[in-house]
Amino acid sequence: MITASRLIQDDLAIMFEKPDGQYYLLAGAILLAGFWRLSDKFGMPLSEIHTSGDVPGFKTKLEKGMMNFFRRVQPGQPVLRNNYFIQVDDNLAWSHSIGSEDPSSDGADDGTTSKQVQGWSSAEKNKAIEHHYFRSERQSLRRLPRSGGVVFTIRTYFEPITQVAEE
């Protein structure tokens, strides 16, 4: 994993199917997640990774299709997809608009930490357009022929929304 992560720009995650039929995150080199930490998601099944991150519509619209999609990925037939969203700060590695990356120092005045889930729903609201950024990920999925694991690569693109509008 270390060698692979040094050879390509993309973040890497490897998911393995366990006997319960779920895919689990069991290896990774993630530098630009923006809204989550590998240490928090490591060992989780695919569905919990998305529900713990408060991905909008995951349970109702995406979960079943995503599980079927992972099962259909074949060796030698990589699949590419893109996503995008608007981020309200300019930090590529961790969006501080959703809170501190360190859950033990989330800024609570009384020295305690809050139990609020950090994610898109907790991002700052009503910021000027100059603080909005277009964040897009090109993702690829490839099944490894020997282990059957699914390698998930993520290449992140990040541009000020005002610059995108000028185009």
Helices and strands as residue ranges (DSSP letters): H 2-7, E 11-17, E 23-29, H 38-41, H 46-52, I 58-62, H 63-72, E 79-87, G 96-98, G 103-105, G 120-122, G 129-131, E 133-143, E 150-160, H 161-166
